[in-house]
Amino acid sequence: MVQKQAAKKHRRHLSRAEADQLAAEFEASGLTREAFCLRRDIALSTLSRHLRRYRREEAGAVQSPRFVQVEVTTPAGVSSPLIVLLPGGRRIEVSRGFDAGTLRQLIAALGQA
């Protein structure tokens, strides 16, 4: 009796850069993992593996923030908010007279996210 074997599709391995690009595309896509994998014709386990490594590396980059001293100046009578743009598209915006302790707690929480 001859058994039919399912034809396996040979897939090449992705380079680190390609895997990171795939993970970044998924993050930006707004799709579920299943929908993204169907569109890209990749296994769910492959995407999950690349996402774990990508997110772990991204978290490592966020855990070592570098602070710089700044001087904030605005023209007299102008009351504009202070805006801080962080890596990964995060943005912190505060108005004059904000509570510095609360801001420190927010920054610490974002570092753990």
C-alpha positions in Angstrom: 0.0 0.0 0.0 1.3 3.4 -1.0 0.8 6.2 1.5 0.4 9.7 0.2 2.6 12.2 2.0 1.5 15.8 2.4 3.7 18.1 0.4 5.6 20.3 2.9 6.4 23.7 1.7 10.1 24.5 2.3 10.5 27.8 4.0 13.8 29.6 4.3 14.8 30.9 7.7 14.5 34.6 8.3 17.5 36.7 9.2 17.4 38.6 12.5 16.6 41.8 10.6 13.8 40.2 8.6 12.4 38.7 11.7 12.4 42.0 13.5 10.8 43.7 10.4 8.1 41.0 10.5 7.4 41.6 14.2 7.4 45.4 13.7 4.9 45.0 10.8 2.6 42.9 12.9 2.8 45.4 15.8 1.8 48.2 13.4 -0.8 46.2 11.5 -3.6 46.2 14.1 -4.5 42.6 13.0 -4.8 39.6 15.2 -2.0 37.1 15.1 -4.1 34.7 13.2 -5.2 37.2 10.5 -1.6 38.5 10.1 -0.3 35.0 9.7 -2.9 34.1 7.1 -2.1 37.2 5.1 1.7 36.6 5.3 1.4 32.8 4.9 3.5 32.1 8.0 2.9 29.8 10.9 1.5 31.2 14.1 4.3 29.7 16.1 6.9 31.4 13.8 5.3 34.8 14.4 5.0 34.2 18.2 8.7 33.2 18.4 9.8 36.4 16.5 7.5 38.6 18.6 8.8 37.2 21.9 12.4 38.0 21.0 11.5 41.4 19.4 9.5 42.5 22.4 12.2 41.3 24.9 14.8 43.3 23.0 12.5 46.4 22.8 11.9 46.2 26.5 15.6 46.0 27.2 16.1 49.1 25.2 13.4 50.9 27.2 14.8 49.8 30.6 17.9 51.9 30.2 16.6 55.4 29.7 19.1 58.2 29.3 18.2 61.5 30.8 19.6 64.8 29.8 19.4 68.2 31.5 17.1 70.6 29.7 16.2 74.2 30.2 12.6 75.1 29.3 12.0 78.6 28.2 8.8 80.2 26.8 8.0 83.8 25.9 6.4 85.8 28.7 2.6 85.2 29.0 2.6 82.0 27.0 1.3 79.0 28.8 2.1 76.0 26.5 2.3 72.4 27.7 5.6 70.5 28.0 5.8 67.6 25.6 8.3 64.7 25.9 8.6 62.3 23.0 9.9 58.9 24.0 11.2 55.9 21.9 8.4 53.7 20.6 6.1 56.6 19.9 5.2 57.3 23.5 4.4 60.9 24.4 4.1 62.6 27.8 2.4 66.0 27.8 2.0 68.0 31.0 0.8 71.5 31.8 2.6 74.1 33.9 2.2 73.5 37.6 2.2 69.7 37.2 3.0 67.5 40.2 6.7 66.3 39.7 6.1 63.2 42.0 3.3 62.0 39.9 5.3 62.5 36.7 8.2 60.4 38.2 5.7 57.6 39.0 4.4 57.7 35.5 7.8 57.5 34.0 8.7 54.5 36.3 5.5 52.8 35.3 6.2 53.3 31.6 9.6 51.9 32.0 8.1 48.6 33.3 5.4 48.4 30.6 
